[in-house]
Amino acid sequence: MIADHLIEILRCPQDRSRLHLADADLVMRLNRAVAAGQLKNTAGEAFEKPLDGGLIREAGDLLYPIIDEIPVMLPDEAVDLRAFA
């Protein structure tokens, strides 16, 4: 997946806070929502592909998806996690 040393240097593009990997349970729940056509990014667009994982910012409210093993670090592509708490 993503090397630990890379996670250490990556930061949230919005608030520059640290990121950590999402746990497998959360990724599984998000992928169920993708399969049901219910998971949307902050721009309101539905995800079409399942997530390989995600990077969560320090506040725990946004997840930047990892798709095809590539972190998508664009603010509009983030997932608002408040609905999945």
SULKA-V155224 format. One record per run of one state. SS is the DSSP state (helix for helix, strand for strand, loop for the rest). FROM is the first residue (numbers start at 1). TO is the last residue. If there is no record, write none. Layout:
BEGIN
SS:FROM:TO
SS:FROM:TO
END
This chain:
BEGIN
loop:1:3
helix:4:9
loop:10:10
strand:11:11
loop:12:17
strand:18:21
loop:22:23
helix:24:35
loop:36:39
strand:40:40
loop:41:45
strand:46:46
loop:47:52
strand:53:57
loop:58:61
strand:62:67
loop:68:69
strand:70:71
loop:72:74
helix:75:77
loop:78:78
strand:79:80
helix:81:84
loop:85:85
END
